[in-house]
């Protein structure tokens, strides 16, 4: 005799040895189970007579890693202004910040910081452009570009390490 416990309702039924491995319907709840092959085996739910081989799924990327990556991209997107995108230094961080701000809390901080710095750098560059008339503006524009790239890289590294970063020389437009 084989004892089968219904996995759904817990009803215990005794089956003949000839029913081993066959589909059996629980008289109490109507659940279909497979009778165990021996008295020691556990019942198997219908449809899974042969257990599937273990599926190796890729390990999901942690949200912390994603959050750090998006924070880093908020800063690095500002470099798009150097490759010919008009106002890319502002538009790049703004787009990433707007898309990811609801998903990752640190992206809000990094996005605002990157935007504040890039808006400040744009204002400084506009003033330096006017000062080109006095010749000193050329040197100021070069200095602003170099400072911008250096601070963006530092901020991106800090963001990728999960550390907050506050740019120097920044006017805080977004709080």
Buried (B, 14 or more C-beta within 10 A) or exposed (E): EBEBBBEBEEEEBEBEEEBBBEEBEBEEEEBEBBBBEEEEBEBBEEEEEEEEEEEEEEEEEEEEEBBBBBBBBBBBBBBBBEEEBEEBBBBBBBBBBEEBBEEBEBBBBBBBBBBBBBBBBBEBBEEBBEBEEEEEBEEBBEEBBEBBEEBBEEBBEBBBEEEEBEBEEBEEEEE
